[in-house]
Amino acid sequence: MNKPAYLISELVALGPLGRSKIFTEIRAGRLPARKAGNKTVVMADDYEAYLNSLPPVEPRPTTKNRT
């Protein structure tokens, strides 16, 4: 991430979250956001911290004879 802050549309373009999920996380207080006029802005450090706080994917056991 090169910018200090992102608009919601820019975060959606960066991925991996969609617009609805981003706003859900903001409303729940898990993703800090700020208002700049009528725009919602998320600081790059806050977004990175949020992504790093997500739980890791647990590997699933594989079966040998899968067809």
N, CA, C, O and CB atoms as a CASP TS submission, in Angstrom:
PFRMAT TS
TARGET T0000
AUTHOR 0000-0000-0000
METHOD Language model
MODEL 1
PARENT N/A
ATOM      1  N   MET     1       0.841  -1.175   0.000  1.00  0.00           N
ATOM      2  CA  MET     1       0.000   0.000   0.000  1.00  0.00           C
ATOM      3  C   MET     1       0.890   1.244   0.000  1.00  0.00           C
ATOM      4  O   MET     1       1.782   1.387   0.837  1.00  0.00           O
ATOM      5  CB  MET     1      -0.959  -0.005   1.220  1.00  0.00           C
ATOM      6  N   ASN     2       0.636   2.118  -0.933  1.00  0.00           N
ATOM      7  CA  ASN     2       1.492   3.281  -1.072  1.00  0.00           C
ATOM      8  C   ASN     2       0.872   4.566  -0.549  1.00  0.00           C
ATOM      9  O   ASN     2       1.596   5.493  -0.185  1.00  0.00           O
ATOM     10  CB  ASN     2       1.856   3.457  -2.495  1.00  0.00           C
ATOM     11  N   LYS     3      -0.446   4.640  -0.504  1.00  0.00           N
ATOM     12  CA  LYS     3      -1.129   5.850  -0.070  1.00  0.00           C
ATOM     13  C   LYS     3      -1.357   5.812   1.439  1.00  0.00           C
ATOM     14  O   LYS     3      -1.450   4.729   2.016  1.00  0.00           O
ATOM     15  CB  LYS     3      -2.468   6.015  -0.816  1.00  0.00           C
ATOM     16  N   PRO     4      -1.450   6.973   2.087  1.00  0.00           N
ATOM     17  CA  PRO     4      -1.712   6.978   3.531  1.00  0.00           C
ATOM     18  C   PRO     4      -3.152   6.630   3.876  1.00  0.00           C
ATOM     19  O   PRO     4      -3.421   6.147   4.976  1.00  0.00           O
ATOM     20  CB  PRO     4      -1.375   8.328   4.108  1.00  0.00           C
ATOM     21  N   ALA     5      -4.091   6.869   2.949  1.00  0.00           N
ATOM     22  CA  ALA     5      -5.499   6.590   3.210  1.00  0.00           C
ATOM     23  C   ALA     5      -6.203   6.219   1.904  1.00  0.00           C
ATOM     24  O   ALA     5      -5.773   6.597   0.814  1.00  0.00           O
ATOM     25  CB  ALA     5      -6.186   7.811   3.874  1.00  0.00           C
ATOM     26  N   TYR     6      -7.300   5.466   2.048  1.00  0.00           N
ATOM     27  CA  TYR     6      -8.039   4.982   0.885  1.00  0.00           C
ATOM     28  C   TYR     6      -9.523   5.257   1.023  1.00  0.00           C
ATOM     29  O   TYR     6     -10.086   5.166   2.114  1.00  0.00           O
ATOM     30  CB  TYR     6      -7.803   3.494   0.687  1.00  0.00           C
ATOM     31  N   LEU     7     -10.151   5.592  -0.090  1.00  0.00           N
ATOM     32  CA  LEU     7     -11.602   5.635  -0.153  1.00  0.00           C
ATOM     33  C   LEU     7     -12.118   4.197  -0.203  1.00  0.00           C
ATOM     34  O   LEU     7     -11.365   3.283  -0.538  1.00  0.00           O
ATOM     35  CB  LEU     7     -12.093   6.461  -1.390  1.00  0.00           C
ATOM     36  N   ILE     8     -13.367   3.994   0.120  1.00  0.00           N
ATOM     37  CA  ILE     8     -13.942   2.645   0.093  1.00  0.00           C
ATOM     38  C   ILE     8     -13.815   2.040  -1.300  1.00  0.00           C
ATOM     39  O   ILE     8     -13.468   0.866  -1.432  1.00  0.00           O
ATOM     40  CB  ILE     8     -15.424   2.675   0.529  1.00  0.00           C
ATOM     41  N   SER     9     -14.089   2.820  -2.336  1.00  0.00           N
ATOM     42  CA  SER     9     -13.985   2.297  -3.704  1.00  0.00           C
ATOM     43  C   SER     9     -12.566   1.836  -4.025  1.00  0.00           C
ATOM     44  O   SER     9     -12.380   0.875  -4.772  1.00  0.00           O
ATOM     45  CB  SER     9     -14.423   3.362  -4.710  1.00  0.00           C
ATOM     46  N   GLU    10     -11.575   2.510  -3.469  1.00  0.00           N
ATOM     47  CA  GLU    10     -10.182   2.104  -3.698  1.00  0.00           C
ATOM     48  C   GLU    10      -9.869   0.801  -2.959  1.00  0.00           C
ATOM     49  O   GLU    10      -9.137  -0.044  -3.473  1.00  0.00           O
ATOM     50  CB  GLU    10      -9.212   3.219  -3.243  1.00  0.00           C
ATOM     51  N   LEU    11     -10.419   0.639  -1.758  1.00  0.00           N
ATOM     52  CA  LEU    11     -10.203  -0.613  -1.024  1.00  0.00           C
ATOM     53  C   LEU    11     -10.844  -1.785  -1.754  1.00  0.00           C
ATOM     54  O   LEU    11     -10.278  -2.877  -1.813  1.00  0.00           O
ATOM     55  CB  LEU    11     -10.770  -0.509   0.403  1.00  0.00           C
ATOM     56  N   VAL    12     -12.030  -1.549  -2.311  1.00  0.00           N
ATOM     57  CA  VAL    12     -12.701  -2.609  -3.074  1.00  0.00           C
ATOM     58  C   VAL    12     -11.835  -3.019  -4.261  1.00  0.00           C
ATOM     59  O   VAL    12     -11.713  -4.208  -4.558  1.00  0.00           O
ATOM     60  CB  VAL    12     -14.101  -2.140  -3.561  1.00  0.00           C
ATOM     61  N   ALA    13     -11.238  -2.050  -4.937  1.00  0.00           N
ATOM     62  CA  ALA    13     -10.377  -2.344  -6.090  1.00  0.00           C
ATOM     63  C   ALA    13      -9.116  -3.102  -5.662  1.00  0.00           C
ATOM     64  O   ALA    13      -8.616  -3.952  -6.399  1.00  0.00           O
ATOM     65  CB  ALA    13      -9.987  -1.039  -6.811  1.00  0.00           C
ATOM     66  N   LEU    14      -8.603  -2.784  -4.457  1.00  0.00           N
ATOM     67  CA  LEU    14      -7.419  -3.482  -3.954  1.00  0.00           C
ATOM     68  C   LEU    14      -7.731  -4.926  -3.577  1.00  0.00           C
ATOM     69  O   LEU    14      -6.896  -5.816  -3.742  1.00  0.00           O
ATOM     70  CB  LEU    14      -6.847  -2.747  -2.748  1.00  0.00           C
ATOM     71  N   GLY    15      -8.948  -5.151  -3.065  1.00  0.00           N
ATOM     72  CA  GLY    15      -9.350  -6.472  -2.610  1.00  0.00           C
ATOM     73  C   GLY    15      -8.785  -6.777  -1.246  1.00  0.00           C
ATOM     74  O   GLY    15      -8.007  -5.969  -0.739  1.00  0.00           O
ATOM     75  N   PRO    16      -9.106  -7.841  -0.639  1.00  0.00           N
ATOM     76  CA  PRO    16      -9.998  -8.909  -1.080  1.00  0.00           C
ATOM     77  C   PRO    16     -11.451  -8.711  -0.675  1.00  0.00           C
ATOM     78  O   PRO    16     -12.285  -9.563  -0.982  1.00  0.00           O
ATOM     79  CB  PRO    16      -9.519 -10.207  -0.543  1.00  0.00           C
ATOM     80  N   LEU    17     -11.785  -7.614   0.005  1.00  0.00           N
ATOM     81  CA  LEU    17     -13.134  -7.415   0.512  1.00  0.00           C
ATOM     82  C   LEU    17     -13.982  -6.588  -0.439  1.00  0.00           C
ATOM     83  O   LEU    17     -13.474  -5.733  -1.164  1.00  0.00           O
ATOM     84  CB  LEU    17     -13.088  -6.752   1.866  1.00  0.00           C
ATOM     85  N   GLY    18     -15.274  -6.854  -0.425  1.00  0.00           N
ATOM     86  CA  GLY    18     -16.220  -6.079  -1.200  1.00  0.00           C
ATOM     87  C   GLY    18     -16.754  -4.912  -0.380  1.00  0.00           C
ATOM     88  O   GLY    18     -16.495  -4.812   0.819  1.00  0.00           O
ATOM     89  N   ARG    19     -17.490  -4.042  -1.030  1.00  0.00           N
ATOM     90  CA  ARG    19     -18.028  -2.837  -0.421  1.00  0.00           C
ATOM     91  C   ARG    19     -18.898  -3.142   0.801  1.00  0.00           C
ATOM     92  O   ARG    19     -18.734  -2.518   1.849  1.00  0.00           O
ATOM     93  CB  ARG    19     -18.830  -2.061  -1.444  1.00  0.00           C
ATOM     94  N   SER    20     -19.809  -4.083   0.674  1.00  0.00           N
ATOM     95  CA  SER    20     -20.710  -4.412   1.791  1.00  0.00           C
ATOM     96  C   SER    20     -19.935  -4.924   2.999  1.00  0.00           C
ATOM     97  O   SER    20     -20.214  -4.526   4.130  1.00  0.00           O
ATOM     98  CB  SER    20     -21.743  -5.462   1.356  1.00  0.00           C
ATOM     99  N   LYS    21     -18.974  -5.793   2.767  1.00  0.00           N
ATOM    100  CA  LYS    21     -18.179  -6.347   3.873  1.00  0.00           C
ATOM    101  C   LYS    21     -17.368  -5.248   4.550  1.00  0.00           C
ATOM    102  O   LYS    21     -17.260  -5.233   5.776  1.00  0.00           O
ATOM    103  CB  LYS    21     -17.239  -7.466   3.365  1.00  0.00           C
ATOM    104  N   ILE    22     -16.804  -4.343   3.786  1.00  0.00           N
ATOM    105  CA  ILE    22     -16.029  -3.240   4.364  1.00  0.00           C
ATOM    106  C   ILE    22     -16.919  -2.407   5.282  1.00  0.00           C
ATOM    107  O   ILE    22     -16.530  -2.095   6.407  1.00  0.00           O
ATOM    108  CB  ILE    22     -15.416  -2.348   3.248  1.00  0.00           C
ATOM    109  N   PHE    23     -18.119  -2.044   4.807  1.00  0.00           N
ATOM    110  CA  PHE    23     -19.011  -1.246   5.648  1.00  0.00           C
ATOM    111  C   PHE    23     -19.505  -2.040   6.855  1.00  0.00           C
ATOM    112  O   PHE    23     -19.700  -1.463   7.926  1.00  0.00           O
ATOM    113  CB  PHE    23     -20.200  -0.748   4.831  1.00  0.00           C
ATOM    114  N   THR    24     -19.710  -3.335   6.709  1.00  0.00           N
ATOM    115  CA  THR    24     -20.086  -4.176   7.853  1.00  0.00           C
ATOM    116  C   THR    24     -19.000  -4.148   8.917  1.00  0.00           C
ATOM    117  O   THR    24     -19.292  -4.021  10.106  1.00  0.00           O
ATOM    118  CB  THR    24     -20.348  -5.627   7.402  1.00  0.00           C
ATOM    119  N   GLU    25     -17.756  -4.266   8.494  1.00  0.00           N
ATOM    120  CA  GLU    25     -16.632  -4.264   9.435  1.00  0.00           C
ATOM    121  C   GLU    25     -16.456  -2.892  10.090  1.00  0.00           C
ATOM    122  O   GLU    25     -16.087  -2.812  11.261  1.00  0.00           O
ATOM    123  CB  GLU    25     -15.337  -4.673   8.716  1.00  0.00           C
ATOM    124  N   ILE    26     -16.714  -1.821   9.352  1.00  0.00           N
ATOM    125  CA  ILE    26     -16.644  -0.471   9.922  1.00  0.00           C
ATOM    126  C   ILE    26     -17.740  -0.303  10.974  1.00  0.00           C
ATOM    127  O   ILE    26     -17.474   0.176  12.076  1.00  0.00           O
ATOM    128  CB  ILE    26     -16.784   0.613   8.809  1.00  0.00           C
ATOM    129  N   ARG    27     -18.980  -0.698  10.637  1.00  0.00           N
ATOM    130  CA  ARG    27     -20.095  -0.572  11.589  1.00  0.00           C
ATOM    131  C   ARG    27     -19.861  -1.396  12.846  1.00  0.00           C
ATOM    132  O   ARG    27     -20.258  -0.989  13.937  1.00  0.00           O
ATOM    133  CB  ARG    27     -21.403  -1.001  10.932  1.00  0.00           C
ATOM    134  N   ALA    28     -19.218  -2.553  12.701  1.00  0.00           N
ATOM    135  CA  ALA    28     -18.953  -3.429  13.845  1.00  0.00           C
ATOM    136  C   ALA    28     -17.777  -2.924  14.687  1.00  0.00           C
ATOM    137  O   ALA    28     -17.531  -3.436  15.780  1.00  0.00           O
ATOM    138  CB  ALA    28     -18.671  -4.855  13.361  1.00  0.00           C
ATOM    139  N   GLY    29     -17.055  -1.927  14.185  1.00  0.00           N
ATOM    140  CA  GLY    29     -15.923  -1.376  14.930  1.00  0.00           C
ATOM    141  C   GLY    29     -14.622  -2.128  14.737  1.00  0.00           C
ATOM    142  O   GLY    29     -13.630  -1.835  15.404  1.00  0.00           O
ATOM    143  N   ARG    30     -14.617  -3.090  13.836  1.00  0.00           N
ATOM    144  CA  ARG    30     -13.396  -3.879  13.604  1.00  0.00           C
ATOM    145  C   ARG    30     -12.445  -3.203  12.621  1.00  0.00           C
ATOM    146  O   ARG    30     -11.250  -3.496  12.610  1.00  0.00           O
ATOM    147  CB  ARG    30     -13.761  -5.265  13.084  1.00  0.00           C
ATOM    148  N   LEU    31     -12.974  -2.295  11.794  1.00  0.00           N
ATOM    149  CA  LEU    31     -12.162  -1.566  10.823  1.00  0.00           C
ATOM    150  C   LEU    31     -12.376  -0.076  11.061  1.00  0.00           C
ATOM    151  O   LEU    31     -13.438   0.452  10.730  1.00  0.00           O
ATOM    152  CB  LEU    31     -12.528  -1.966   9.346  1.00  0.00           C
ATOM    153  N   PRO    32     -11.395   0.605  11.626  1.00  0.00           N
ATOM    154  CA  PRO    32     -11.552   2.037  11.886  1.00  0.00           C
ATOM    155  C   PRO    32     -11.675   2.827  10.579  1.00  0.00           C
ATOM    156  O   PRO    32     -11.017   2.519   9.585  1.00  0.00           O
ATOM    157  CB  PRO    32     -10.365   2.561  12.711  1.00  0.00           C
ATOM    158  N   ALA    33     -12.522   3.837  10.603  1.00  0.00           N
ATOM    159  CA  ALA    33     -12.701   4.696   9.431  1.00  0.00           C
ATOM    160  C   ALA    33     -12.901   6.132   9.898  1.00  0.00           C
ATOM    161  O   ALA    33     -13.215   6.393  11.059  1.00  0.00           O
ATOM    162  CB  ALA    33     -13.910   4.223   8.563  1.00  0.00           C
ATOM    163  N   ARG    34     -12.711   7.041   8.969  1.00  0.00           N
ATOM    164  CA  ARG    34     -12.871   8.463   9.249  1.00  0.00           C
ATOM    165  C   ARG    34     -13.727   9.068   8.146  1.00  0.00           C
ATOM    166  O   ARG    34     -13.841   8.503   7.059  1.00  0.00           O
ATOM    167  CB  ARG    34     -11.487   9.187   9.350  1.00  0.00           C
ATOM    168  N   LYS    35     -14.318  10.201   8.427  1.00  0.00           N
ATOM    169  CA  LYS    35     -15.109  10.911   7.430  1.00  0.00           C
ATOM    170  C   LYS    35     -14.342  12.149   6.973  1.00  0.00           C
ATOM    171  O   LYS    35     -13.821  12.910   7.788  1.00  0.00           O
ATOM    172  CB  LYS    35     -16.503  11.300   7.998  1.00  0.00           C
ATOM    173  N   ALA    36     -14.284  12.334   5.662  1.00  0.00           N
ATOM    174  CA  ALA    36     -13.712  13.529   5.048  1.00  0.00           C
ATOM    175  C   ALA    36     -14.825  14.120   4.195  1.00  0.00           C
ATOM    176  O   ALA    36     -14.982  13.768   3.026  1.00  0.00           O
ATOM    177  CB  ALA    36     -12.401  13.206   4.188  1.00  0.00           C
ATOM    178  N   GLY    37     -15.594  15.019   4.794  1.00  0.00           N
ATOM    179  CA  GLY    37     -16.789  15.508   4.111  1.00  0.00           C
ATOM    180  C   GLY    37     -17.802  14.387   4.034  1.00  0.00           C
ATOM    181  O   GLY    37     -18.203  13.841   5.062  1.00  0.00           O
ATOM    182  N   ASN    38     -18.222  14.036   2.825  1.00  0.00           N
ATOM    183  CA  ASN    38     -19.165  12.932   2.674  1.00  0.00           C
ATOM    184  C   ASN    38     -18.472  11.626   2.288  1.00  0.00           C
ATOM    185  O   ASN    38     -19.139  10.632   2.000  1.00  0.00           O
ATOM    186  CB  ASN    38     -20.207  13.284   1.635  1.00  0.00           C
ATOM    187  N   LYS    39     -17.168  11.623   2.281  1.00  0.00           N
ATOM    188  CA  LYS    39     -16.393  10.431   1.914  1.00  0.00           C
ATOM    189  C   LYS    39     -15.958   9.669   3.165  1.00  0.00           C
ATOM    190  O   LYS    39     -15.581  10.272   4.170  1.00  0.00           O
ATOM    191  CB  LYS    39     -15.156  10.824   1.071  1.00  0.00           C
ATOM    192  N   THR    40     -16.015   8.332   3.093  1.00  0.00           N
ATOM    193  CA  THR    40     -15.487   7.492   4.161  1.00  0.00           C
ATOM    194  C   THR    40     -14.075   7.094   3.777  1.00  0.00           C
ATOM    195  O   THR    40     -13.835   6.601   2.675  1.00  0.00           O
ATOM    196  CB  THR    40     -16.386   6.234   4.407  1.00  0.00           C
ATOM    197  N   VAL    41     -13.146   7.310   4.691  1.00  0.00           N
ATOM    198  CA  VAL    41     -11.731   7.080   4.437  1.00  0.00           C
ATOM    199  C   VAL    41     -11.194   6.087   5.457  1.00  0.00           C
ATOM    200  O   VAL    41     -11.503   6.173   6.646  1.00  0.00           O
ATOM    201  CB  VAL    41     -10.933   8.407   4.487  1.00  0.00           C
ATOM    202  N   VAL    42     -10.392   5.150   4.984  1.00  0.00           N
ATOM    203  CA  VAL    42      -9.730   4.185   5.862  1.00  0.00           C
ATOM    204  C   VAL    42      -8.228   4.390   5.719  1.00  0.00           C
ATOM    205  O   VAL    42      -7.691   4.374   4.612  1.00  0.00           O
ATOM    206  CB  VAL    42     -10.141   2.703   5.514  1.00  0.00           C
ATOM    207  N   MET    43      -7.565   4.580   6.839  1.00  0.00           N
ATOM    208  CA  MET    43      -6.117   4.745   6.816  1.00  0.00           C
ATOM    209  C   MET    43      -5.468   3.423   6.386  1.00  0.00           C
ATOM    210  O   MET    43      -5.922   2.345   6.768  1.00  0.00           O
ATOM    211  CB  MET    43      -5.587   5.200   8.214  1.00  0.00           C
ATOM    212  N   ALA    44      -4.416   3.523   5.598  1.00  0.00           N
ATOM    213  CA  ALA    44      -3.740   2.330   5.084  1.00  0.00           C
ATOM    214  C   ALA    44      -3.249   1.437   6.222  1.00  0.00           C
ATOM    215  O   ALA    44      -3.380   0.215   6.149  1.00  0.00           O
ATOM    216  CB  ALA    44      -2.563   2.731   4.188  1.00  0.00           C
ATOM    217  N   ASP    45      -2.688   2.036   7.268  1.00  0.00           N
ATOM    218  CA  ASP    45      -2.197   1.242   8.404  1.00  0.00           C
ATOM    219  C   ASP    45      -3.334   0.506   9.101  1.00  0.00           C
ATOM    220  O   ASP    45      -3.159  -0.633   9.534  1.00  0.00           O
ATOM    221  CB  ASP    45      -1.467   2.140   9.408  1.00  0.00           C
ATOM    222  N   ASP    46      -4.511   1.152   9.217  1.00  0.00           N
ATOM    223  CA  ASP    46      -5.662   0.503   9.839  1.00  0.00           C
ATOM    224  C   ASP    46      -6.153  -0.671   9.010  1.00  0.00           C
ATOM    225  O   ASP    46      -6.506  -1.714   9.561  1.00  0.00           O
ATOM    226  CB  ASP    46      -6.789   1.504  10.039  1.00  0.00           C
ATOM    227  N   TYR    47      -6.179  -0.513   7.690  1.00  0.00           N
ATOM    228  CA  TYR    47      -6.622  -1.596   6.812  1.00  0.00           C
ATOM    229  C   TYR    47      -5.644  -2.773   6.868  1.00  0.00           C
ATOM    230  O   TYR    47      -6.057  -3.932   6.917  1.00  0.00           O
ATOM    231  CB  TYR    47      -6.765  -1.088   5.361  1.00  0.00           C
ATOM    232  N   GLU    48      -4.372  -2.469   6.862  1.00  0.00           N
ATOM    233  CA  GLU    48      -3.366  -3.535   6.949  1.00  0.00           C
ATOM    234  C   GLU    48      -3.467  -4.263   8.287  1.00  0.00           C
ATOM    235  O   GLU    48      -3.374  -5.489   8.335  1.00  0.00           O
ATOM    236  CB  GLU    48      -1.946  -2.958   6.763  1.00  0.00           C
ATOM    237  N   ALA    49      -3.655  -3.517   9.366  1.00  0.00           N
ATOM    238  CA  ALA    49      -3.808  -4.132  10.692  1.00  0.00           C
ATOM    239  C   ALA    49      -5.057  -5.001  10.739  1.00  0.00           C
ATOM    240  O   ALA    49      -5.039  -6.088  11.317  1.00  0.00           O
ATOM    241  CB  ALA    49      -3.874  -3.051  11.789  1.00  0.00           C
ATOM    242  N   TYR    50      -6.146  -4.522  10.129  1.00  0.00           N
ATOM    243  CA  TYR    50      -7.381  -5.311  10.080  1.00  0.00           C
ATOM    244  C   TYR    50      -7.137  -6.628   9.342  1.00  0.00           C
ATOM    245  O   TYR    50      -7.505  -7.691   9.841  1.00  0.00           O
ATOM    246  CB  TYR    50      -8.516  -4.509   9.391  1.00  0.00           C
ATOM    247  N   LEU    51      -6.525  -6.566   8.167  1.00  0.00           N
ATOM    248  CA  LEU    51      -6.262  -7.790   7.400  1.00  0.00           C
ATOM    249  C   LEU    51      -5.356  -8.744   8.175  1.00  0.00           C
ATOM    250  O   LEU    51      -5.563  -9.957   8.154  1.00  0.00           O
ATOM    251  CB  LEU    51      -5.623  -7.445   6.046  1.00  0.00           C
ATOM    252  N   ASN    52      -4.353  -8.194   8.857  1.00  0.00           N
ATOM    253  CA  ASN    52      -3.450  -9.036   9.644  1.00  0.00           C
ATOM    254  C   ASN    52      -4.129  -9.646  10.859  1.00  0.00           C
ATOM    255  O   ASN    52      -3.658 -10.653  11.388  1.00  0.00           O
ATOM    256  CB  ASN    52      -2.253  -8.235  10.089  1.00  0.00           C
ATOM    257  N   SER    53      -5.234  -9.048  11.311  1.00  0.00           N
ATOM    258  CA  SER    53      -5.943  -9.571  12.478  1.00  0.00           C
ATOM    259  C   SER    53      -6.891 -10.717  12.128  1.00  0.00           C
ATOM    260  O   SER    53      -7.390 -11.402  13.022  1.00  0.00           O
ATOM    261  CB  SER    53      -6.720  -8.458  13.146  1.00  0.00           C
ATOM    262  N   LEU    54      -7.141 -10.929  10.845  1.00  0.00           N
ATOM    263  CA  LEU    54      -8.039 -12.009  10.439  1.00  0.00           C
ATOM    264  C   LEU    54      -7.402 -13.355  10.765  1.00  0.00           C
ATOM    265  O   LEU    54      -6.183 -13.503  10.687  1.00  0.00           O
ATOM    266  CB  LEU    54      -8.369 -11.915   8.928  1.00  0.00           C
ATOM    267  N   PRO    55      -8.223 -14.330  11.128  1.00  0.00           N
ATOM    268  CA  PRO    55      -7.659 -15.636  11.486  1.00  0.00           C
ATOM    269  C   PRO    55      -7.046 -16.333  10.275  1.00  0.00           C
ATOM    270  O   PRO    55      -7.534 -16.191   9.154  1.00  0.00           O
ATOM    271  CB  PRO    55      -8.737 -16.527  12.107  1.00  0.00           C
ATOM    272  N   PRO    56      -5.979 -17.082  10.509  1.00  0.00           N
ATOM    273  CA  PRO    56      -5.371 -17.818   9.397  1.00  0.00           C
ATOM    274  C   PRO    56      -6.268 -18.982   8.978  1.00  0.00           C
ATOM    275  O   PRO    56      -7.077 -19.473   9.766  1.00  0.00           O
ATOM    276  CB  PRO    56      -3.966 -18.335   9.788  1.00  0.00           C
ATOM    277  N   VAL    57      -6.113 -19.404   7.761  1.00  0.00           N
ATOM    278  CA  VAL    57      -6.840 -20.564   7.255  1.00  0.00           C
ATOM    279  C   VAL    57      -6.154 -21.815   7.789  1.00  0.00           C
ATOM    280  O   VAL    57      -4.942 -21.985   7.654  1.00  0.00           O
ATOM    281  CB  VAL    57      -6.895 -20.570   5.685  1.00  0.00           C
ATOM    282  N   GLU    58      -6.949 -22.679   8.392  1.00  0.00           N
ATOM    283  CA  GLU    58      -6.400 -23.932   8.904  1.00  0.00           C
ATOM    284  C   GLU    58      -6.351 -24.946   7.759  1.00  0.00           C
ATOM    285  O   GLU    58      -7.336 -25.120   7.042  1.00  0.00           O
ATOM    286  CB  GLU    58      -7.252 -24.477  10.102  1.00  0.00           C
ATOM    287  N   PRO    59      -5.215 -25.609   7.590  1.00  0.00           N
ATOM    288  CA  PRO    59      -5.136 -26.608   6.524  1.00  0.00           C
ATOM    289  C   PRO    59      -6.081 -27.774   6.815  1.00  0.00           C
ATOM    290  O   PRO    59      -6.224 -28.217   7.954  1.00  0.00           O
ATOM    291  CB  PRO    59      -3.688 -27.118   6.366  1.00  0.00           C
ATOM    292  N   ARG    60      -6.711 -28.248   5.766  1.00  0.00           N
ATOM    293  CA  ARG    60      -7.602 -29.396   5.902  1.00  0.00           C
ATOM    294  C   ARG    60      -6.849 -30.656   5.535  1.00  0.00           C
ATOM    295  O   ARG    60      -6.054 -30.656   4.595  1.00  0.00           O
ATOM    296  CB  ARG    60      -8.862 -29.236   5.021  1.00  0.00           C
ATOM    297  N   PRO    61      -7.097 -31.746   6.279  1.00  0.00           N
ATOM    298  CA  PRO    61      -6.416 -32.998   5.929  1.00  0.00           C
ATOM    299  C   PRO    61      -6.874 -33.471   4.552  1.00  0.00           C
ATOM    300  O   PRO    61      -8.041 -33.345   4.179  1.00  0.00           O
ATOM    301  CB  PRO    61      -6.691 -34.093   6.997  1.00  0.00           C
ATOM    302  N   THR    62      -5.945 -34.001   3.837  1.00  0.00           N
ATOM    303  CA  THR    62      -6.276 -34.526   2.503  1.00  0.00           C
ATOM    304  C   THR    62      -6.456 -36.036   2.581  1.00  0.00           C
ATOM    305  O   THR    62      -5.879 -36.705   3.439  1.00  0.00           O
ATOM    306  CB  THR    62      -5.169 -34.162   1.467  1.00  0.00           C
ATOM    307  N   THR    63      -7.256 -36.548   1.680  1.00  0.00           N
ATOM    308  CA  THR    63      -7.412 -38.003   1.605  1.00  0.00           C
ATOM    309  C   THR    63      -6.602 -38.500   0.433  1.00  0.00           C
ATOM    310  O   THR    63      -6.477 -37.816  -0.583  1.00  0.00           O
ATOM    311  CB  THR    63      -8.911 -38.419   1.463  1.00  0.00           C
ATOM    312  N   LYS    64      -6.054 -39.687   0.574  1.00  0.00           N
ATOM    313  CA  LYS    64      -5.173 -40.210  -0.464  1.00  0.00           C
ATOM    314  C   LYS    64      -5.923 -40.650  -1.711  1.00  0.00           C
ATOM    315  O   LYS    64      -5.484 -40.349  -2.821  1.00  0.00           O
ATOM    316  CB  LYS    64      -4.380 -41.363   0.075  1.00  0.00           C
ATOM    317  N   ASN    65      -7.026 -41.344  -1.567  1.00  0.00           N
ATOM    318  CA  ASN    65      -7.727 -41.908  -2.720  1.00  0.00           C
ATOM    319  C   ASN    65      -8.917 -41.068  -3.113  1.00  0.00           C
ATOM    320  O   ASN    65     -10.051 -41.546  -3.111  1.00  0.00           O
ATOM    321  CB  ASN    65      -8.175 -43.323  -2.427  1.00  0.00           C
ATOM    322  N   ARG    66      -8.673 -39.857  -3.439  1.00  0.00           N
ATOM    323  CA  ARG    66      -9.750 -38.966  -3.838  1.00  0.00           C
ATOM    324  C   ARG    66      -9.942 -39.058  -5.347  1.00  0.00           C
ATOM    325  O   ARG    66      -8.996 -38.880  -6.115  1.00  0.00           O
ATOM    326  CB  ARG    66      -9.454 -37.506  -3.406  1.00  0.00           C
ATOM    327  N   THR    67     -11.180 -39.340  -5.766  1.00  0.00           N
ATOM    328  CA  THR    67     -11.440 -39.454  -7.202  1.00  0.00           C
ATOM    329  C   THR    67     -12.473 -38.486  -7.654  1.00  0.00           C
ATOM    330  O   THR    67     -12.810 -38.450  -8.837  1.00  0.00           O
ATOM    331  CB  THR    67     -11.871 -40.839  -7.559  1.00  0.00           C
TER
END
